[in-house]
Amino acid sequence: MEGSRRVTEGDTTLGIAMHVDDVSQILRLADLYVTDVAESDFIDWQGGGPDDWPGLSEHHEQ
């Protein structure tokens, strides 16, 4: 899906996020509580940081 990012723990896919808030929710559902996903050392953002969501602005304009 354009604008989405996969959330993984090791080789396991926990879910697909469309927004940084989705990352928090997916981690919470996996019992991985992270207070601030944007600043956490626990998260390794690949393909851009927590503010980089390709296609996000197009999704919100519809």
C-alpha distances in whole Angstrom, upper triangle without the diagonal:
4,6,6,8,10,13,16,20,21,20,18,15,16,12,9,10,9,12,15,17,14,15,19,18,17,20,22,21,22,25,24,26,25,27,25,22,22,25,25,26,25,21,20,18,16,15,16,18,17,17,15,11,10,10,11,14,13,11,15,17,16
4,6,9,11,15,18,21,23,22,21,17,18,15,11,11,9,12,15,17,15,16,20,20,18,21,24,23,24,27,26,26,25,27,24,21,21,24,25,26,25,21,20,17,15,13,14,16,16,15,12,9,7,6,8,11,10,9,13,15,14
4,7,10,13,16,20,22,21,20,17,17,14,10,9,6,8,11,14,12,13,17,17,16,19,21,21,22,25,23,24,22,23,21,18,17,21,22,23,22,19,18,14,14,11,12,13,12,12,9,5,5,5,6,9,9,8,11,13,14
4,7,10,13,17,19,18,17,13,13,10,6,5,5,7,10,12,10,11,14,14,13,16,18,18,19,22,20,21,20,21,19,16,16,20,20,21,20,16,16,13,12,11,12,13,12,12,10,7,8,8,8,12,12,11,13,16,16
4,6,10,13,15,15,14,11,11,9,6,5,6,8,9,12,10,9,13,13,12,13,16,17,16,19,17,19,17,19,17,14,14,17,17,18,16,13,12,10,9,9,10,11,10,12,10,8,9,11,11,15,16,14,16,19,20
4,6,10,12,11,10,7,8,6,5,6,9,11,11,13,10,9,13,13,10,12,15,15,14,17,16,17,17,19,18,14,15,18,17,18,15,12,12,10,10,11,12,13,12,15,13,12,13,15,15,18,19,17,19,23,23
4,7,10,10,9,6,5,5,6,7,10,11,11,12,9,7,10,11,8,8,12,12,11,14,12,14,13,16,15,12,14,16,14,15,12,9,10,9,10,12,13,13,12,15,14,13,15,17,17,20,21,20,21,25,25
4,6,7,5,4,5,7,9,11,14,15,14,15,13,10,12,13,10,9,13,13,10,13,11,14,14,17,17,14,16,17,15,15,12,10,10,11,11,14,15,15,15,18,17,17,19,21,20,24,25,23,25,28,29
4,6,5,7,7,10,12,14,17,18,16,17,15,12,13,14,11,9,13,13,10,12,10,13,13,17,17,14,17,17,14,14,10,9,10,12,13,16,18,17,17,20,20,20,22,24,24,27,29,27,28,32,32
4,6,8,10,13,15,17,20,21,19,21,18,15,17,18,15,13,16,16,13,15,13,16,16,20,20,17,19,20,17,15,12,11,11,13,13,17,19,19,19,22,22,22,23,26,26,29,31,29,31,34,34
4,7,9,12,14,17,20,21,21,22,19,17,19,19,15,15,18,17,14,17,16,19,19,23,23,20,22,23,20,18,15,14,13,15,14,17,20,20,21,24,23,22,23,26,26,30,30,29,31,34,34
4,6,9,12,15,18,20,19,20,17,15,16,16,12,12,15,14,11,14,13,17,18,21,22,19,21,22,19,19,15,14,14,16,16,18,20,20,20,23,22,21,23,25,25,28,29,27,29,32,32
4,6,8,11,15,16,16,17,14,12,14,14,10,11,14,13,11,14,13,16,17,20,20,17,19,21,19,19,16,14,14,14,14,16,18,19,18,21,20,18,20,21,21,25,25,23,25,29,28
4,7,10,13,15,14,14,11,9,11,10,7,8,10,9,7,11,11,13,14,18,18,15,18,20,17,18,15,13,14,15,15,18,19,18,17,20,20,18,20,21,21,24,25,22,24,28,27
4,7,10,12,12,12,9,8,11,10,6,9,11,10,10,13,13,15,16,18,18,15,17,20,18,20,17,14,15,15,15,17,18,17,16,18,18,16,17,18,17,21,22,19,21,24,24
4,7,9,11,11,8,8,11,11,8,11,14,13,13,16,15,17,17,19,18,15,17,20,19,20,18,15,15,14,14,14,15,16,14,16,15,12,14,15,14,18,18,15,17,21,20
4,6,7,8,5,6,9,9,8,10,13,13,14,16,15,16,15,17,16,13,14,17,17,19,17,14,14,12,13,14,14,13,11,13,12,10,12,13,11,15,16,13,15,18,18
4,7,8,6,8,11,11,11,14,16,16,17,20,19,19,18,19,17,14,15,18,19,21,19,16,17,14,15,14,14,13,11,11,11,7,9,9,8,11,12,9,11,14,15
4,5,5,7,9,10,11,13,15,16,17,19,17,17,15,16,14,11,11,15,16,19,18,15,16,13,14,14,13,12,9,9,9,7,10,11,8,11,13,11,11,15,16
4,5,5,7,9,10,11,13,15,16,17,15,14,12,12,10,8,8,12,12,15,14,12,13,11,13,14,12,10,6,7,9,8,12,13,11,13,16,14,14,18,19
4,5,5,6,9,10,11,13,14,16,14,13,11,11,10,8,10,13,14,17,16,14,16,14,17,17,16,13,10,11,13,12,15,16,13,15,18,15,15,18,20
4,5,5,6,8,10,10,12,14,13,13,12,13,12,10,12,15,15,18,16,14,15,14,16,17,16,14,11,13,14,12,15,15,13,16,18,15,15,19,19
4,5,5,6,9,10,11,12,11,11,10,11,10,7,10,13,12,14,12,10,12,11,13,15,14,12,9,12,13,12,15,17,14,18,20,17,18,21,22
4,6,5,6,9,10,11,9,8,7,8,8,6,10,12,11,14,12,11,14,13,16,18,17,14,11,14,15,15,18,20,17,20,22,20,20,23,24
4,5,5,6,9,10,9,9,10,11,12,10,13,16,15,17,15,14,17,16,19,20,19,17,14,16,18,17,20,20,18,21,22,20,19,23,24
4,5,5,6,9,9,10,10,13,13,11,14,17,15,17,14,13,15,15,17,19,19,17,14,17,18,16,19,20,18,22,23,20,21,24,25
4,5,5,6,5,6,7,10,11,9,13,15,12,14,11,10,13,14,16,19,19,17,14,17,19,18,21,22,20,24,25,23,23,27,28
4,5,5,5,5,8,10,12,11,15,16,14,16,13,13,17,17,20,22,22,20,17,20,21,20,24,25,22,25,27,24,24,28,29
4,5,7,9,11,14,15,14,18,19,17,19,16,16,18,19,21,24,23,22,19,22,23,22,24,25,23,26,28,25,25,29,29
4,5,8,11,14,16,14,18,19,16,17,14,14,17,18,20,23,23,21,19,22,23,22,25,26,24,28,29,26,27,31,31
4,6,9,12,15,14,18,19,16,17,14,14,18,19,22,25,25,23,20,24,25,24,27,29,27,30,32,29,29,33,33
4,6,10,12,11,15,15,12,13,10,11,14,16,19,22,22,19,17,21,22,22,25,27,25,28,30,28,28,32,32
4,6,9,9,13,13,11,13,10,11,15,17,20,23,22,19,17,20,22,22,25,27,25,28,30,27,27,31,32
4,6,6,10,9,7,10,8,9,13,14,18,20,19,16,14,17,19,20,23,25,23,25,28,26,26,29,31
4,6,9,9,8,11,11,11,15,16,20,22,20,17,14,17,19,20,24,26,23,25,28,26,25,29,31
4,5,6,6,10,10,10,13,13,17,19,17,13,11,13,16,17,21,23,20,22,25,24,23,27,29
4,6,5,9,8,7,10,10,13,16,14,10,8,11,13,14,18,20,18,20,23,22,22,25,27
4,6,9,10,8,10,9,13,14,11,8,5,8,11,13,17,19,17,19,22,21,21,24,26
4,7,9,8,10,10,14,16,14,10,9,11,14,16,20,23,20,22,26,25,24,28,30
4,5,6,9,10,14,17,15,11,10,14,16,18,21,24,22,24,27,26,26,29,31
4,5,7,10,13,16,15,12,12,16,17,19,23,26,24,27,30,29,29,32,34
4,7,10,13,16,16,13,13,17,18,19,22,25,24,27,29,28,28,32,33
4,6,9,13,12,10,10,13,14,16,19,22,20,23,26,25,25,29,30
4,6,10,10,9,10,13,13,15,17,21,20,23,25,25,26,29,30
4,7,6,5,7,10,10,11,14,17,17,19,22,21,22,25,27
4,5,7,9,12,10,11,13,16,17,20,21,21,23,25,27
4,7,10,11,8,9,10,13,14,17,19,19,21,23,25
4,7,8,5,8,9,13,13,16,18,18,19,22,24
4,5,5,8,11,14,14,16,18,19,19,22,24
4,6,8,11,14,12,14,17,17,17,20,22
4,6,9,12,10,12,15,15,15,17,20
4,6,9,9,11,13,14,14,17,19
4,6,5,8,10,10,12,14,16
4,6,8,9,10,12,14,15
4,6,5,6,9,10,11
4,5,5,6,9,11
4,5,5,6,9
4,6,5,7
4,6,6
4,6
4
